[in-house]
Amino acid sequence: MDTELLKTFMEVSRTRHFGRAAENLYLTQSAVSFRVRQLEGLLGVELFSRQRNNIQLTSAGEKLLPLAESSVLLEQRIRQEVATAEGQHQQISLGATPNLWDAFLQEQLGLMMRGPEGLALNAVAHSSGNLVRQIMERTLDLAFVFDAPKVDELTTRPVADIPLYLVSSAPRADWQAALAENYVLVDWGTSFQMQHAQEFKGANPPVLQTNTGRIALECILSNGGSAYLPVSLIRPSLQEGSLFLVPDAPVISRTVYASFHASSGRDELIENVIGQVVGNAASWTELTGE
C-alpha cells in the first residue's frame, strides 16, 4: 500500500482539517481529499465522518491509525537499513518519553553521535505505550522509560537513577513555603506520584500540572514558582542564581529502564549503546559543586 496515502490520512487525523493538512503536506486541498478517497476505496471503508467544521475518525479510521503509523515507521526503517547496507553505518532507532529526553537523553545524543564511527541514530519521542508497541512491531530497537514494561518478549533492565530536586524561583525556607506559591506538579511517572503524595500530605494543590519538565521550567522562570526537576534542566539556572534548591525538600529519584526485544538479533549493537548511556549517566544526573 502506498505510504503517501497513509501519511496523508495520518495528517488529516492529526489536524482534523483537510485544509490545514494540505498546508502541512505542501499539497492542494483537492489532492488531500483525493488521496483520502483513494485510500477509502482501497480499503472499502469510510475513514472520516465529514460534517461541517467537525471531522472525526470513524471506527475503521481509529483501527487504521496505529497500523498506519507502524507502516510508515517500518518504511522509514527499511529505507535507512538499505541505505546503510554497504556497511558505512550501523543504524539504531531509539526512543524515550518526552520527559526522559529532557531529563537524561538529550544531553547524551551529542556524545553518541561523536562515539564510535559508523553509528547512525534515529531518535523519537513517544508515550511509554507507543514505545513498547513499536519495539514489539520491530520498528524501534531500544526504548528508555521510567516504568518498566511487563512484557515477556522484552528484555528490560535498570540503567540509571535520576534524582529530582525541588527548586524555586526565589529562596524558600522550607518545602511548605515553596509549594504554597505557584507550585507546578510534573508527572514523572507512577512511583514519583506515589512518593510525592506521601511526602507532601496536606499541601496546597498545584497551580499547574504538566507531563513535561521543560514546560514546568519555563513556567517558573517566567512567572515564579517551584517544581521538581532533574539536574540537566536546573544546573544552568542554579549556577546563574535564577533558581534555588529548597533546603528541606526530599530528593525523589526515578529509575530509568532500557527495554528492547529479546530476539532482536541486534544484541551487540544495543548493548554498546546502553553501555554508552550508562557510562555517561553520572555526569548528567549528579548535582555536584552547587
C-alpha positions as CSV (number, residue, x, y, z in Angstrom):
1,M,0.0,0.0,0.0
2,D,1.3,3.5,-0.9
3,T,2.6,5.0,2.3
4,E,1.9,8.5,0.9
5,L,-1.8,7.7,1.2
6,L,-1.2,6.6,4.8
7,K,0.8,9.8,5.6
8,T,-2.0,11.9,4.2
9,F,-4.5,10.0,6.3
10,M,-2.4,10.5,9.4
11,E,-2.0,14.2,8.9
12,V,-5.8,14.7,8.4
13,S,-6.3,12.6,11.5
14,R,-3.9,14.8,13.4
15,T,-5.3,18.2,12.3
16,R,-8.9,17.1,11.8
17,H,-8.9,19.6,8.9
18,F,-8.3,18.9,5.2
19,G,-7.1,22.5,4.6
20,R,-4.5,22.5,7.4
21,A,-3.4,19.0,6.4
22,A,-2.9,20.2,2.8
23,E,-0.7,23.2,4.1
24,N,1.4,20.9,6.2
25,L,1.9,18.4,3.4
26,Y,2.5,21.1,0.8
27,L,-0.4,19.8,-1.3
28,T,-3.6,21.3,-2.6
29,Q,-6.7,20.5,-0.5
30,S,-8.2,18.7,-3.5
31,A,-5.1,16.5,-3.6
32,V,-5.5,15.6,0.0
33,S,-9.2,14.8,-0.4
34,F,-8.4,12.7,-3.4
35,R,-5.8,10.7,-1.5
36,V,-8.2,10.1,1.4
37,R,-10.9,8.9,-1.0
38,Q,-8.4,6.7,-2.8
39,L,-7.4,5.1,0.5
40,E,-11.0,4.6,1.5
41,G,-11.6,3.0,-1.9
42,L,-8.7,0.6,-1.5
43,L,-9.9,-0.4,2.0
44,G,-13.6,-0.4,1.2
45,V,-14.5,1.7,4.3
46,E,-15.0,5.3,5.3
47,L,-12.2,6.6,7.5
48,F,-13.7,10.0,8.4
49,S,-17.1,11.2,9.3
50,R,-17.3,14.6,7.5
51,Q,-19.6,17.2,9.0
52,R,-19.2,21.0,8.7
53,N,-16.2,22.0,10.9
54,N,-16.2,18.6,12.5
55,I,-14.1,15.9,11.0
56,Q,-13.9,12.8,13.2
57,L,-12.3,9.3,12.7
58,T,-14.8,6.5,12.1
59,S,-14.3,3.2,14.0
60,A,-12.4,1.9,10.9
61,G,-10.3,5.1,11.0
62,E,-9.5,4.5,14.6
63,K,-8.3,1.0,13.9
64,L,-6.2,2.1,10.9
65,L,-4.4,4.9,12.7
66,P,-1.9,2.8,14.7
67,L,-1.4,0.5,11.8
68,A,-0.7,3.4,9.5
69,E,1.9,4.8,12.0
70,S,3.6,1.4,12.2
71,S,3.7,1.1,8.4
72,V,5.2,4.5,7.9
73,L,7.8,3.8,10.5
74,L,8.6,0.4,9.0
75,E,9.1,2.0,5.6
76,Q,11.5,4.6,7.1
77,R,13.3,1.8,8.8
78,I,13.6,-0.2,5.6
79,R,15.0,2.8,3.7
80,Q,17.5,3.5,6.4
81,E,18.7,-0.1,6.6
82,V,19.0,-0.5,2.9
83,A,20.8,2.9,2.6
84,T,23.4,1.7,5.2
85,A,23.6,-1.9,3.8
86,E,27.1,-1.2,2.3
87,G,28.5,-1.1,5.8
88,Q,29.2,2.6,6.1
89,H,27.0,3.0,9.2
90,Q,25.1,0.9,11.7
91,Q,21.6,2.2,12.1
92,I,19.9,2.1,15.5
93,S,16.5,3.5,16.4
94,L,16.0,4.6,20.0
95,G,13.1,6.3,21.7
96,A,12.0,7.7,25.1
97,T,9.2,9.6,26.7
98,P,9.5,13.4,26.3
99,N,10.4,13.8,30.0
100,L,13.3,11.3,29.6
101,W,14.6,13.2,26.7
102,D,14.6,16.4,28.8
103,A,15.9,14.8,31.9
104,F,18.5,12.4,30.7
105,L,18.9,11.5,27.0
106,Q,19.1,14.9,25.2
107,E,22.5,15.7,26.7
108,Q,23.8,12.3,25.6
109,L,22.8,12.4,21.9
110,G,25.8,14.5,21.1
111,L,28.1,12.1,22.8
112,M,26.6,9.1,21.0
113,M,26.9,11.0,17.7
114,R,30.6,11.6,18.4
115,G,31.0,8.0,19.5
116,P,32.3,5.1,17.5
117,E,32.4,5.8,13.8
118,G,29.7,4.1,11.7
119,L,26.7,4.6,14.1
120,A,23.7,6.3,12.6
121,L,20.9,7.3,15.1
122,N,17.1,7.7,14.7
123,A,15.6,9.3,17.8
124,V,11.9,9.5,18.6
125,A,9.7,10.7,21.5
126,H,6.5,8.9,22.3
127,S,4.4,7.7,25.3
128,S,5.6,4.5,27.0
129,G,2.8,2.5,25.5
130,N,3.7,3.6,22.0
131,L,7.4,2.9,22.5
132,V,6.6,-0.7,23.7
133,R,4.3,-1.3,20.8
134,Q,7.0,-0.1,18.3
135,I,9.5,-2.4,19.9
136,M,7.1,-5.3,19.5
137,E,6.5,-4.4,15.9
138,R,10.3,-4.2,15.3
139,T,10.1,-0.5,14.2
140,L,12.1,0.6,17.3
141,D,15.3,-1.0,18.6
142,L,15.6,0.4,22.1
143,A,13.4,2.4,24.4
144,F,14.2,4.2,27.7
145,V,11.3,4.5,30.1
146,F,10.6,5.2,33.7
147,D,8.1,2.4,34.3
148,A,9.4,-1.0,33.3
149,P,7.1,-2.7,30.8
150,K,5.8,-6.1,31.9
151,V,6.1,-7.9,28.5
152,D,7.7,-11.3,28.3
153,E,9.1,-10.7,24.8
154,L,11.1,-7.7,26.0
155,T,14.4,-7.6,27.8
156,T,14.3,-4.7,30.4
157,R,16.8,-3.6,32.9
158,P,17.7,-0.6,35.0
159,V,20.4,1.7,33.6
160,A,20.4,4.8,35.8
161,D,18.8,6.7,38.6
162,I,17.7,10.3,38.0
163,P,17.4,12.4,41.2
164,L,14.7,15.1,41.1
165,Y,15.1,18.2,43.1
166,L,12.6,20.7,44.4
167,V,13.7,24.1,43.1
168,S,12.1,27.5,43.5
169,S,12.5,30.8,41.6
170,A,13.2,32.5,45.0
171,P,14.9,31.3,48.2
172,R,12.4,29.4,50.4
173,A,12.9,28.4,54.0
174,D,11.1,25.1,53.6
175,W,9.0,23.0,51.2
176,Q,5.8,24.3,52.7
177,A,6.7,27.8,51.5
178,A,7.8,26.6,48.1
179,L,4.6,24.6,47.5
180,A,2.4,27.5,48.7
181,E,3.1,29.7,45.7
182,N,2.8,28.7,42.0
183,Y,3.8,25.1,42.5
184,V,4.0,23.2,39.2
185,L,3.5,19.4,39.5
186,V,5.4,17.4,36.9
187,D,4.3,13.9,36.1
188,W,7.5,11.9,36.5
189,G,5.7,8.6,36.5
190,T,3.8,6.3,38.8
191,S,6.3,5.9,41.6
192,F,7.0,9.6,41.7
193,Q,3.4,10.4,42.1
194,M,3.1,7.9,45.0
195,Q,6.1,9.2,46.9
196,H,5.1,12.8,46.2
197,A,1.7,12.2,47.7
198,Q,3.2,10.6,50.8
199,E,5.8,13.3,51.3
200,F,3.5,16.3,50.9
201,K,0.3,15.3,52.6
202,G,-2.0,18.3,53.1
203,A,-0.1,20.6,50.7
204,N,-1.9,23.1,48.6
205,P,-2.9,21.8,45.1
206,P,-0.5,22.8,42.3
207,V,-1.3,25.8,40.1
208,L,-0.3,23.8,37.1
209,Q,0.2,20.1,36.2
210,T,2.2,19.0,33.2
211,N,3.9,15.9,31.8
212,T,6.9,17.8,30.5
213,G,9.7,19.1,32.7
214,R,10.7,21.8,30.2
215,I,7.2,23.3,30.4
216,A,7.5,23.5,34.2
217,L,11.0,25.1,34.0
218,E,9.9,27.8,31.6
219,C,6.8,28.5,33.7
220,I,8.6,29.0,37.0
221,L,11.4,31.0,35.4
222,S,8.8,33.3,33.7
223,N,6.2,33.5,36.4
224,G,7.9,32.5,39.6
225,G,7.1,29.3,41.5
226,S,8.6,25.9,42.2
227,A,8.8,22.4,40.7
228,Y,10.6,19.0,40.9
229,L,13.1,19.0,38.1
230,P,16.3,17.0,37.1
231,V,19.9,18.2,37.1
232,S,20.0,18.6,33.3
233,L,17.3,21.2,33.4
234,I,18.2,23.1,36.5
235,R,22.0,23.2,36.6
236,P,22.4,26.4,34.4
237,S,19.7,28.3,36.4
238,L,21.2,27.3,39.7
239,Q,24.6,28.5,38.6
240,E,23.3,31.9,37.4
241,G,21.1,32.3,40.5
242,S,17.7,32.3,38.9
243,L,16.7,29.0,40.7
244,F,17.3,27.9,44.2
245,L,17.3,24.5,45.9
246,V,14.6,24.1,48.6
247,P,16.7,23.0,51.6
248,D,14.5,20.6,53.4
249,A,12.7,19.0,50.4
250,P,13.3,15.3,49.9
251,V,15.2,14.3,46.7
252,I,12.9,11.9,44.8
253,S,14.8,9.5,42.5
254,R,13.4,7.8,39.4
255,T,14.9,4.7,37.8
256,V,15.5,4.7,34.1
257,Y,15.0,1.3,32.3
258,A,16.3,0.2,28.9
259,S,14.0,-2.1,27.0
260,F,14.4,-4.0,23.8
261,H,13.1,-7.1,22.0
262,A,14.7,-10.2,23.4
263,S,15.0,-11.7,19.9
264,S,16.0,-8.6,18.0
265,G,19.2,-10.1,16.7
266,R,21.0,-6.8,17.3
267,D,22.2,-7.5,20.8
268,E,25.8,-6.4,20.4
269,L,24.8,-3.0,18.9
270,I,22.1,-2.4,21.5
271,E,24.4,-3.4,24.4
272,N,27.1,-0.9,23.1
273,V,24.5,1.9,23.0
274,I,23.3,1.0,26.5
275,G,26.9,0.9,27.7
276,Q,27.5,4.4,26.4
277,V,24.4,5.7,28.1
278,V,25.3,4.0,31.4
279,G,28.9,5.4,31.2
280,N,27.7,8.9,30.6
281,A,24.8,8.9,33.1
282,A,26.6,10.1,36.2
283,S,27.8,13.4,34.6
284,W,24.2,14.3,33.6
285,T,22.3,13.2,36.7
286,E,24.5,14.1,39.7
287,L,24.3,17.6,41.2
288,T,27.8,18.5,42.3
289,G,29.5,21.7,43.1
290,E,26.3,23.7,43.5
